[in-house]
Amino acid sequence: MSKKSIATVLSFMSTVLFLTAIQATAQGMLPPKCQILDNNDNPLYEVGFGYASEADVGGDGEYGETGLIKLYGLVDGGYYRDVLGGDMDIQLYGGAVVVSDRTALRIPNQLVDINLDIGWTWRTLSATAIQANFKPGLYSDFEEFSSSALFMPFSVAVVQSFSDELSGIIGVEVRPRFDLVAMPIVGLVWQPNPDVRIEATLPVANVSWEFEELWRAYCGFDWINKTYDIREKRGLAEEDREQVTFEDFRLYAGVARELNDYVTVVGELGSLFNRSIYFKKDVDPDVDQDVEIGNSVFLRLAVRGAF
């Protein structure tokens, strides 16, 4: 089954669950508490390192093998009430990907994305909310930056609280000039008790369990599709590739340990699968535009917490 087919099935299942929950609670008064808006553990800061083991590029390693190293950091820019009738939050993110081997496909050596996530939420007394996010950022190779590397994704979603334990979301992220222009935002978040939380959502799903006072175990699924602007100089402008897109699905499990009120350490191990790399505008007959990448094991280590 292709990536698009899997994504379509998952989106359909999440939408059915969301609409079923709406119908089941339509007759009652909905409480104001929301698992999505009121009960999240977004950190004030996080810095991390990730590594994906080497995998074949192209069928049977046609172009060689390569691995990925990722460094990233984020910081919370604050939460502001009563902005245009709603609440606004800001987060700054920066990440860099280093490719261990360019291979015969000539994958860019380093890629960087720096973005500012500006969110705005308007809530009603009936436990319904409208959530909008504007995420301007620089997505580029590291060798040369230009105005074309500035991308402006944005999203709109409806958030509904069905009970104190169950909330749902449905919406879309629109990403002009990305390979995948529209990314679904859909699913349910359920917290049956204080120790267990289930986020059956797309593009990121997660199940977590706090098994000790300072320990939390979790597993999850991510759908990643990210496009970068690139600049190649090979003599003829019409031969220069303009963009590269990395896409993969990932399954993982991890643990988080709170050391104190300000520091939590995170360790994560998982698998990358259904991977591909896509180049836009390539006239080189010896290099494909859309190439599969083999499955890979990945490791992530991070430190997060409050100031």
C-alpha beads as a LAMMPS data file, in Angstrom:
LAMMPS data file: protein, C-alpha beads

307 atoms
306 bonds

1 atom types
1 bond types

-500.0 500.0 xlo xhi
-500.0 500.0 ylo yhi
-500.0 500.0 zlo zhi

Masses

1 110.0

Atoms # bond

1 1 1 0.000 0.000 0.000
2 1 1 1.386 3.423 -0.953
3 1 1 2.007 6.288 1.489
4 1 1 -0.925 8.263 0.081
5 1 1 -3.247 5.258 0.425
6 1 1 -2.194 4.689 4.039
7 1 1 -2.612 8.390 4.837
8 1 1 -6.063 8.423 3.211
9 1 1 -7.215 5.420 5.250
10 1 1 -5.902 6.894 8.492
11 1 1 -7.501 10.268 7.765
12 1 1 -10.850 8.613 6.964
13 1 1 -10.813 6.527 10.144
14 1 1 -9.946 9.541 12.304
15 1 1 -12.677 11.642 10.661
16 1 1 -15.304 8.910 11.236
17 1 1 -14.319 8.675 14.897
18 1 1 -14.473 12.458 15.273
19 1 1 -17.906 12.808 13.648
20 1 1 -19.252 9.836 15.627
21 1 1 -18.191 11.495 18.856
22 1 1 -19.910 14.741 17.805
23 1 1 -23.159 12.880 17.138
24 1 1 -22.965 11.022 20.445
25 1 1 -22.653 14.256 22.453
26 1 1 -24.858 16.570 20.402
27 1 1 -27.787 16.318 22.835
28 1 1 -25.909 17.203 26.000
29 1 1 -24.287 20.311 27.397
30 1 1 -20.578 20.176 26.661
31 1 1 -18.139 21.026 29.438
32 1 1 -15.583 23.758 28.872
33 1 1 -12.462 21.674 29.596
34 1 1 -10.509 20.628 26.503
35 1 1 -7.826 17.939 26.394
36 1 1 -6.238 19.561 23.341
37 1 1 -6.176 23.182 24.520
38 1 1 -6.101 22.884 28.308
39 1 1 -4.110 19.749 28.972
40 1 1 -0.903 19.600 26.979
41 1 1 2.727 19.357 28.022
42 1 1 4.326 21.687 25.491
43 1 1 7.763 22.569 26.895
44 1 1 9.115 26.071 27.325
45 1 1 12.315 24.841 25.689
46 1 1 13.703 21.704 24.050
47 1 1 17.019 20.809 22.458
48 1 1 17.680 17.468 20.856
49 1 1 19.765 15.196 18.669
50 1 1 18.561 12.524 16.275
51 1 1 20.291 9.878 14.180
52 1 1 18.896 7.642 11.436
53 1 1 21.018 4.670 10.420
54 1 1 22.270 4.260 6.869
55 1 1 19.770 2.915 4.350
56 1 1 19.653 2.129 0.642
57 1 1 18.897 5.051 -1.661
58 1 1 16.985 3.729 -4.655
59 1 1 16.040 0.117 -5.278
60 1 1 18.748 -2.263 -3.971
61 1 1 20.972 0.723 -3.185
62 1 1 21.059 1.933 -6.784
63 1 1 22.488 5.301 -5.714
64 1 1 24.332 4.143 -2.586
65 1 1 23.569 4.397 1.113
66 1 1 23.161 7.342 3.454
67 1 1 22.224 8.197 7.017
68 1 1 20.870 11.346 8.632
69 1 1 21.841 13.378 11.684
70 1 1 19.453 15.987 13.044
71 1 1 19.998 18.788 15.562
72 1 1 17.118 20.961 16.703
73 1 1 15.916 23.372 19.338
74 1 1 12.739 25.230 20.204
75 1 1 11.714 27.896 22.663
76 1 1 8.291 29.059 23.761
77 1 1 7.630 32.704 22.949
78 1 1 4.785 33.141 25.403
79 1 1 1.005 33.019 25.680
80 1 1 -1.021 36.204 25.197
81 1 1 -4.692 36.613 26.101
82 1 1 -7.312 38.843 24.499
83 1 1 -5.621 39.281 21.124
84 1 1 -8.280 40.072 18.484
85 1 1 -10.866 38.367 20.671
86 1 1 -8.804 35.201 21.203
87 1 1 -5.575 33.925 22.724
88 1 1 -2.207 33.893 20.940
89 1 1 0.850 31.710 21.487
90 1 1 4.262 31.836 19.829
91 1 1 7.015 29.259 19.416
92 1 1 10.396 29.556 17.684
93 1 1 11.938 26.424 16.153
94 1 1 15.272 25.787 14.477
95 1 1 16.585 22.531 13.042
96 1 1 19.412 21.252 10.861
97 1 1 19.770 17.948 8.996
98 1 1 23.198 16.613 8.019
99 1 1 23.408 13.919 5.339
100 1 1 26.217 11.430 5.964
101 1 1 26.721 10.623 2.253
102 1 1 25.394 12.584 -0.728
103 1 1 25.380 9.362 -2.817
104 1 1 25.087 9.379 -6.610
105 1 1 21.739 11.138 -6.156
106 1 1 23.628 14.296 -5.067
107 1 1 21.550 14.850 -1.935
108 1 1 22.368 18.245 -0.362
109 1 1 24.865 17.928 2.502
110 1 1 23.089 20.150 5.023
111 1 1 19.517 21.372 5.262
112 1 1 18.072 23.881 7.700
113 1 1 14.597 25.002 8.729
114 1 1 13.878 27.945 11.040
115 1 1 10.274 28.885 11.637
116 1 1 8.069 30.991 13.866
117 1 1 4.801 29.287 14.832
118 1 1 2.149 31.886 15.670
119 1 1 -1.087 30.379 16.967
120 1 1 -4.441 32.040 17.615
121 1 1 -7.391 30.360 19.349
122 1 1 -10.961 31.603 19.690
123 1 1 -13.180 29.695 22.101
124 1 1 -16.950 29.623 22.618
125 1 1 -18.985 28.794 25.713
126 1 1 -20.205 25.595 24.053
127 1 1 -16.710 24.040 24.221
128 1 1 -15.997 24.666 20.546
129 1 1 -12.852 26.492 19.457
130 1 1 -11.344 27.744 16.220
131 1 1 -7.587 27.365 16.039
132 1 1 -5.426 29.059 13.409
133 1 1 -1.650 28.852 13.022
134 1 1 0.658 30.856 10.793
135 1 1 4.127 29.346 10.422
136 1 1 6.484 31.449 8.288
137 1 1 9.939 29.971 8.024
138 1 1 13.152 29.444 6.139
139 1 1 13.523 25.969 4.613
140 1 1 16.764 25.731 2.662
141 1 1 20.044 24.018 2.018
142 1 1 22.887 25.465 4.055
143 1 1 25.064 26.552 1.164
144 1 1 22.981 29.431 -0.143
145 1 1 19.890 31.227 1.152
146 1 1 17.485 33.180 -1.035
147 1 1 14.018 34.702 -0.846
148 1 1 12.576 31.556 -2.452
149 1 1 13.550 29.646 0.712
150 1 1 10.854 31.514 2.650
151 1 1 7.749 29.353 3.009
152 1 1 4.495 30.344 4.701
153 1 1 2.424 27.349 5.819
154 1 1 -0.779 28.017 7.742
155 1 1 -3.525 25.906 9.276
156 1 1 -7.150 26.191 10.402
157 1 1 -8.892 23.658 12.637
158 1 1 -12.044 23.211 14.710
159 1 1 -11.512 21.853 18.222
160 1 1 -14.420 20.329 20.147
161 1 1 -14.573 19.145 23.754
162 1 1 -16.998 16.252 24.231
163 1 1 -16.299 15.645 27.920
164 1 1 -13.593 16.398 30.464
165 1 1 -11.694 13.366 29.144
166 1 1 -12.374 13.474 25.379
167 1 1 -11.734 16.159 22.758
168 1 1 -11.460 16.148 18.971
169 1 1 -9.910 18.219 16.221
170 1 1 -10.465 18.454 12.467
171 1 1 -8.774 20.824 10.050
172 1 1 -6.086 21.223 7.438
173 1 1 -2.609 22.667 7.157
174 1 1 -2.097 24.471 3.840
175 1 1 1.529 24.590 2.690
176 1 1 2.015 26.631 -0.492
177 1 1 4.976 25.462 -2.610
178 1 1 5.523 22.321 -0.541
179 1 1 5.382 18.991 -2.363
180 1 1 2.368 18.045 -0.236
181 1 1 0.263 21.208 -0.286
182 1 1 -2.460 20.070 2.149
183 1 1 -1.793 18.060 5.324
184 1 1 -4.822 16.742 7.286
185 1 1 -5.257 17.626 10.960
186 1 1 -7.778 15.218 12.447
187 1 1 -8.380 12.931 15.390
188 1 1 -9.372 12.457 19.019
189 1 1 -7.520 12.959 22.295
190 1 1 -8.679 10.893 25.271
191 1 1 -7.340 10.896 28.810
192 1 1 -9.258 8.197 30.731
193 1 1 -7.237 8.804 33.902
194 1 1 -4.418 11.103 35.059
195 1 1 -1.719 8.579 34.101
196 1 1 -2.814 7.557 30.581
197 1 1 -3.240 9.798 27.542
198 1 1 -4.186 8.667 24.018
199 1 1 -3.780 11.024 21.063
200 1 1 -5.321 9.255 18.047
201 1 1 -4.534 12.079 15.638
202 1 1 -2.844 12.911 12.363
203 1 1 -0.180 13.786 11.393
204 1 1 1.166 12.940 14.882
205 1 1 -0.276 10.256 17.170
206 1 1 0.872 9.356 20.665
207 1 1 0.022 7.119 23.628
208 1 1 1.684 7.911 26.956
209 1 1 1.672 6.336 30.418
210 1 1 3.038 7.889 33.595
211 1 1 4.068 4.751 35.465
212 1 1 6.009 6.489 38.242
213 1 1 5.798 9.984 39.676
214 1 1 8.748 11.227 37.598
215 1 1 8.736 8.685 34.754
216 1 1 6.651 8.562 31.581
217 1 1 6.693 5.963 28.798
218 1 1 5.175 6.591 25.386
219 1 1 4.875 5.313 21.841
220 1 1 3.837 7.163 18.737
221 1 1 3.436 7.558 15.010
222 1 1 4.540 10.556 12.926
223 1 1 3.921 11.397 9.287
224 1 1 6.717 13.696 8.111
225 1 1 6.733 15.571 4.791
226 1 1 9.089 18.522 4.540
227 1 1 10.271 20.495 1.512
228 1 1 13.471 22.544 1.279
229 1 1 14.576 25.115 -1.273
230 1 1 17.949 24.235 -2.832
231 1 1 20.329 25.933 -5.222
232 1 1 22.600 23.956 -7.508
233 1 1 25.215 25.402 -9.835
234 1 1 26.008 22.975 -12.634
235 1 1 26.586 25.409 -15.459
236 1 1 23.084 25.657 -16.915
237 1 1 20.297 27.299 -14.935
238 1 1 17.656 25.028 -16.424
239 1 1 19.467 22.026 -14.952
240 1 1 19.406 23.340 -11.396
241 1 1 17.071 21.466 -9.078
242 1 1 14.851 23.861 -7.138
243 1 1 13.510 21.808 -4.212
244 1 1 14.035 18.576 -2.328
245 1 1 11.331 16.870 -0.234
246 1 1 11.907 14.218 2.429
247 1 1 8.931 12.083 3.431
248 1 1 8.612 9.177 5.825
249 1 1 6.391 7.474 8.375
250 1 1 7.882 6.697 11.757
251 1 1 6.945 4.443 14.666
252 1 1 8.758 4.876 17.959
253 1 1 8.795 4.287 21.697
254 1 1 10.504 6.281 24.389
255 1 1 10.808 7.257 28.022
256 1 1 10.988 10.649 29.723
257 1 1 12.465 11.279 33.168
258 1 1 11.831 14.502 35.045
259 1 1 15.047 15.427 36.876
260 1 1 13.656 18.569 38.506
261 1 1 11.145 21.349 37.833
262 1 1 13.276 22.693 34.985
263 1 1 14.800 19.664 33.229
264 1 1 13.345 16.498 31.695
265 1 1 15.484 14.084 29.684
266 1 1 13.995 12.053 26.826
267 1 1 15.239 8.939 25.044
268 1 1 13.525 7.503 21.972
269 1 1 14.063 4.585 19.579
270 1 1 12.060 3.855 16.461
271 1 1 11.786 2.897 12.815
272 1 1 11.514 5.010 9.663
273 1 1 9.580 3.379 6.818
274 1 1 7.830 4.235 3.542
275 1 1 10.580 6.745 2.951
276 1 1 11.213 8.761 -0.187
277 1 1 13.122 11.742 -1.480
278 1 1 11.716 13.898 -4.265
279 1 1 13.466 16.553 -6.360
280 1 1 11.595 19.271 -8.216
281 1 1 12.855 20.356 -11.661
282 1 1 15.476 17.825 -12.643
283 1 1 16.426 17.313 -16.289
284 1 1 19.414 15.063 -15.652
285 1 1 18.580 11.743 -17.403
286 1 1 20.882 9.845 -15.022
287 1 1 19.092 10.891 -11.829
288 1 1 15.467 10.142 -10.910
289 1 1 13.196 12.773 -9.441
290 1 1 11.337 10.508 -6.989
291 1 1 13.447 7.883 -5.215
292 1 1 12.594 5.408 -2.468
293 1 1 14.825 5.156 0.601
294 1 1 15.105 1.951 2.602
295 1 1 13.809 1.482 6.133
296 1 1 16.015 2.751 8.910
297 1 1 16.366 2.694 12.693
298 1 1 16.479 6.054 14.423
299 1 1 17.471 7.328 17.850
300 1 1 16.497 10.620 19.479
301 1 1 17.841 12.178 22.681
302 1 1 16.486 15.438 24.043
303 1 1 16.385 17.751 27.052
304 1 1 13.250 19.783 27.659
305 1 1 11.462 21.656 30.398
306 1 1 10.698 25.058 31.895
307 1 1 12.911 28.029 32.605

Bonds

1 1 1 2
2 1 2 3
3 1 3 4
4 1 4 5
5 1 5 6
6 1 6 7
7 1 7 8
8 1 8 9
9 1 9 10
10 1 10 11
11 1 11 12
12 1 12 13
13 1 13 14
14 1 14 15
15 1 15 16
16 1 16 17
17 1 17 18
18 1 18 19
19 1 19 20
20 1 20 21
21 1 21 22
22 1 22 23
23 1 23 24
24 1 24 25
25 1 25 26
26 1 26 27
27 1 27 28
28 1 28 29
29 1 29 30
30 1 30 31
31 1 31 32
32 1 32 33
33 1 33 34
34 1 34 35
35 1 35 36
36 1 36 37
37 1 37 38
38 1 38 39
39 1 39 40
40 1 40 41
41 1 41 42
42 1 42 43
43 1 43 44
44 1 44 45
45 1 45 46
46 1 46 47
47 1 47 48
48 1 48 49
49 1 49 50
50 1 50 51
51 1 51 52
52 1 52 53
53 1 53 54
54 1 54 55
55 1 55 56
56 1 56 57
57 1 57 58
58 1 58 59
59 1 59 60
60 1 60 61
61 1 61 62
62 1 62 63
63 1 63 64
64 1 64 65
65 1 65 66
66 1 66 67
67 1 67 68
68 1 68 69
69 1 69 70
70 1 70 71
71 1 71 72
72 1 72 73
73 1 73 74
74 1 74 75
75 1 75 76
76 1 76 77
77 1 77 78
78 1 78 79
79 1 79 80
80 1 80 81
81 1 81 82
82 1 82 83
83 1 83 84
84 1 84 85
85 1 85 86
86 1 86 87
87 1 87 88
88 1 88 89
89 1 89 90
90 1 90 91
91 1 91 92
92 1 92 93
93 1 93 94
94 1 94 95
95 1 95 96
96 1 96 97
97 1 97 98
98 1 98 99
99 1 99 100
100 1 100 101
101 1 101 102
102 1 102 103
103 1 103 104
104 1 104 105
105 1 105 106
106 1 106 107
107 1 107 108
108 1 108 109
109 1 109 110
110 1 110 111
111 1 111 112
112 1 112 113
113 1 113 114
114 1 114 115
115 1 115 116
116 1 116 117
117 1 117 118
118 1 118 119
119 1 119 120
120 1 120 121
121 1 121 122
122 1 122 123
123 1 123 124
124 1 124 125
125 1 125 126
126 1 126 127
127 1 127 128
128 1 128 129
129 1 129 130
130 1 130 131
131 1 131 132
132 1 132 133
133 1 133 134
134 1 134 135
135 1 135 136
136 1 136 137
137 1 137 138
138 1 138 139
139 1 139 140
140 1 140 141
141 1 141 142
142 1 142 143
143 1 143 144
144 1 144 145
145 1 145 146
146 1 146 147
147 1 147 148
148 1 148 149
149 1 149 150
150 1 150 151
151 1 151 152
152 1 152 153
153 1 153 154
154 1 154 155
155 1 155 156
156 1 156 157
157 1 157 158
158 1 158 159
159 1 159 160
160 1 160 161
161 1 161 162
162 1 162 163
163 1 163 164
164 1 164 165
165 1 165 166
166 1 166 167
167 1 167 168
168 1 168 169
169 1 169 170
170 1 170 171
171 1 171 172
172 1 172 173
173 1 173 174
174 1 174 175
175 1 175 176
176 1 176 177
177 1 177 178
178 1 178 179
179 1 179 180
180 1 180 181
181 1 181 182
182 1 182 183
183 1 183 184
184 1 184 185
185 1 185 186
186 1 186 187
187 1 187 188
188 1 188 189
189 1 189 190
190 1 190 191
191 1 191 192
192 1 192 193
193 1 193 194
194 1 194 195
195 1 195 196
196 1 196 197
197 1 197 198
198 1 198 199
199 1 199 200
200 1 200 201
201 1 201 202
202 1 202 203
203 1 203 204
204 1 204 205
205 1 205 206
206 1 206 207
207 1 207 208
208 1 208 209
209 1 209 210
210 1 210 211
211 1 211 212
212 1 212 213
213 1 213 214
214 1 214 215
215 1 215 216
216 1 216 217
217 1 217 218
218 1 218 219
219 1 219 220
220 1 220 221
221 1 221 222
222 1 222 223
223 1 223 224
224 1 224 225
225 1 225 226
226 1 226 227
227 1 227 228
228 1 228 229
229 1 229 230
230 1 230 231
231 1 231 232
232 1 232 233
233 1 233 234
234 1 234 235
235 1 235 236
236 1 236 237
237 1 237 238
238 1 238 239
239 1 239 240
240 1 240 241
241 1 241 242
242 1 242 243
243 1 243 244
244 1 244 245
245 1 245 246
246 1 246 247
247 1 247 248
248 1 248 249
249 1 249 250
250 1 250 251
251 1 251 252
252 1 252 253
253 1 253 254
254 1 254 255
255 1 255 256
256 1 256 257
257 1 257 258
258 1 258 259
259 1 259 260
260 1 260 261
261 1 261 262
262 1 262 263
263 1 263 264
264 1 264 265
265 1 265 266
266 1 266 267
267 1 267 268
268 1 268 269
269 1 269 270
270 1 270 271
271 1 271 272
272 1 272 273
273 1 273 274
274 1 274 275
275 1 275 276
276 1 276 277
277 1 277 278
278 1 278 279
279 1 279 280
280 1 280 281
281 1 281 282
282 1 282 283
283 1 283 284
284 1 284 285
285 1 285 286
286 1 286 287
287 1 287 288
288 1 288 289
289 1 289 290
290 1 290 291
291 1 291 292
292 1 292 293
293 1 293 294
294 1 294 295
295 1 295 296
296 1 296 297
297 1 297 298
298 1 298 299
299 1 299 300
300 1 300 301
301 1 301 302
302 1 302 303
303 1 303 304
304 1 304 305
305 1 305 306
306 1 306 307
